[in-house]
Structures are given as C-alpha cells and as structure tokens.
Amino acid sequence: MKVTQEAPSKESMIVLESLRKAVAQALDRKKRLGQYAVVWQDGQPTIIGDDKPETSRQKD
C-alpha cells in the first residue's frame, strides 16, 4: 500500500463523499425496516439494530 502525505484529489473527495452518503442511506433504510447491521466500532465488528441476533458466534 502506498501512503502519502498529499491532500486527496478533488475526484477522490467526491468518491469518498458518495460512498459515505450511500452507506448512510443503507444504514438508515435498514434501521427503518427494523433490520440489524454489522458495523466497525472500537476496532471490531459490532452488530447494531433492534433485531440483532441474541448471541453471536464466539471465537475459539
């Protein structure tokens, strides 16, 4: 992976904003439908939502 200290290009910022908007819309739709979602939170995947499974598979 190439890491630079340059500011993102205008095109990159447009793509990033589009992705953020799409994810926000998808999460909002899932919430309105009462569905759960898996999101990254505090360095690990987390299940959110009213209908999330009672128990999740535990690591061995």
LINDA-V608614 format. One record per residue. N is the residue number from 0. RES is the residue in three letters. SS is DSSP state (alpha for helix, beta for strand, coil for the rest). OMEGA is omega in whole degrees, -180 to 180 (* if undefined). Layout:
# LINDA-V608614
N|RES|SS|OMEGA + N|RES|SS|OMEGA
This chain:
# LINDA-V608614
0|MET|coil|180 + 1|LYS|coil|179 + 2|VAL|coil|179 + 3|THR|coil|178 + 4|GLN|coil|-179 + 5|GLU|coil|174 + 6|ALA|coil|179 + 7|PRO|coil|179 + 8|SER|coil|179 + 9|LYS|alpha|180 + 10|GLU|alpha|178 + 11|SER|alpha|179 + 12|MET|alpha|177 + 13|ILE|alpha|179 + 14|VAL|alpha|180 + 15|LEU|alpha|179 + 16|GLU|alpha|178 + 17|SER|alpha|179 + 18|LEU|alpha|178 + 19|ARG|alpha|-180 + 20|LYS|alpha|180 + 21|ALA|alpha|179 + 22|VAL|alpha|179 + 23|ALA|alpha|178 + 24|GLN|alpha|180 + 25|ALA|alpha|179 + 26|LEU|alpha|177 + 27|ASP|alpha|179 + 28|ARG|alpha|178 + 29|LYS|alpha|-180 + 30|LYS|alpha|180 + 31|ARG|alpha|179 + 32|LEU|alpha|-180 + 33|GLY|coil|-180 + 34|GLN|coil|177 + 35|TYR|coil|177 + 36|ALA|beta|175 + 37|VAL|beta|-179 + 38|VAL|beta|177 + 39|TRP|beta|-176 + 40|GLN|beta|179 + 41|ASP|coil|175 + 42|GLY|coil|179 + 43|GLN|beta|178 + 44|PRO|beta|-177 + 45|THR|beta|177 + 46|ILE|beta|179 + 47|ILE|beta|176 + 48|GLY|coil|-176 + 49|ASP|coil|-176 + 50|ASP|coil|-179 + 51|LYS|coil|179 + 52|PRO|coil|-179 + 53|GLU|coil|178 + 54|THR|coil|177 + 55|SER|coil|179 + 56|ARG|coil|-179 + 57|GLN|coil|177 + 58|LYS|coil|177 + 59|ASP|coil|*
